[in-house]
Each structure stands twice: as structure tokens, then as C-alpha cells.
Amino acid sequence: MKTKRSMKVRDCHNCSATINKGDQYGQRSVSLGKQCSWGIDQRPAEEIPAWAWSDYRVKVDICASCAC
């Protein structure tokens, strides 16, 4: 995994270690569930079809030792 140099203090998502300013770290995306493509007031009355759902992903920081 490609790493980059941190410009601020961060926490590792995997091991909860502190990533200090100037240390190497990596980023990866994790899935937090599903989201619907319709707004709350535009939803149909029946069940929402499967094609309307998509993964909700967010980037998290991981330390250099967890990235290897």
C-alpha cells in the first residue's frame, strides 16, 4: 500500500496507535453500510428496489505498520 507523510496528528483505525506529524501512514476505505439514492420525501410507498441501494464508504487512516 502506498503511504504518505502525515501533516497532523492522527489515530490508526486498526490498532488505535497515534500517528505523529511527519510519520508515514496509509488510507483505505471501509464500508459503513448502505445508502438509498432517494431523498426521505421522494421515497416510494412500496419497498425500495435493490438497484437503488449503494455502499456508503469512508476513508480511514492506518499506520505504516498496519499498512504493510
Helices and strands as residue ranges (DSSP letters): E 4-5, E 10-11, E 18-19, E 24-36, G 50-52, E 53-63, H 64-67
